[in-house]
């Protein structure tokens, strides 16, 4: 049986966390410039991308 690569999994989690944080900051900056904040479709479009790395690390 193969030994789990915890370093790789940790790096993937860190990258996902960093990406999520950057998206939040970008969304926050967009809301700051746009007072009504009518961009909910952007958050739903990024959701499938976030799920893809989790599925590949489970293998």
C-alpha positions in Angstrom: 0.0 0.0 0.0 1.3 3.5 -0.9 2.3 5.9 1.9 0.1 9.0 2.0 1.9 12.2 1.0 0.8 14.6 3.7 3.0 17.4 2.4 1.2 17.4 -0.9 -2.2 17.4 0.8 -1.2 20.3 3.1 0.1 22.3 0.1 -3.2 21.8 -1.7 -5.2 22.9 1.3 -2.9 26.0 1.7 -3.4 26.9 -2.0 -7.1 26.4 -1.8 -7.2 28.7 1.3 -5.1 31.3 -0.4 -7.3 31.2 -3.5 -10.4 31.6 -1.4 -9.0 34.5 0.5 -8.0 36.3 -2.7 -11.4 35.7 -4.2 -13.0 37.2 -1.0 -10.7 40.3 -1.2 -11.5 40.7 -4.9 -15.3 40.4 -4.2 -15.0 42.8 -1.3 -13.1 45.3 -3.5 -15.8 44.9 -6.2 -18.5 45.6 -3.6 -16.7 48.6 -2.3 -16.8 50.2 -5.8 -20.3 49.0 -6.6 -22.6 50.1 -3.8 -25.6 47.7 -4.5 -23.4 44.6 -4.5 -25.3 42.7 -7.3 -22.8 40.1 -8.3 -23.9 36.8 -6.8 -23.4 34.8 -10.0 -19.6 35.2 -9.7 -19.6 33.2 -6.5 -21.6 30.3 -8.0 -19.3 30.1 -11.0 -16.2 29.6 -8.8 -17.8 26.9 -6.6 -17.2 23.9 -9.1 -13.5 24.9 -9.4 -13.1 24.8 -5.6 -14.6 21.3 -5.5 -12.2 19.8 -8.2 -9.0 19.8 -6.1 -10.8 18.1 -3.2 -11.9 15.3 -5.4 -8.4 14.7 -6.8 -6.7 14.6 -3.4 -9.0 11.9 -2.2 -7.4 9.4 -4.7 
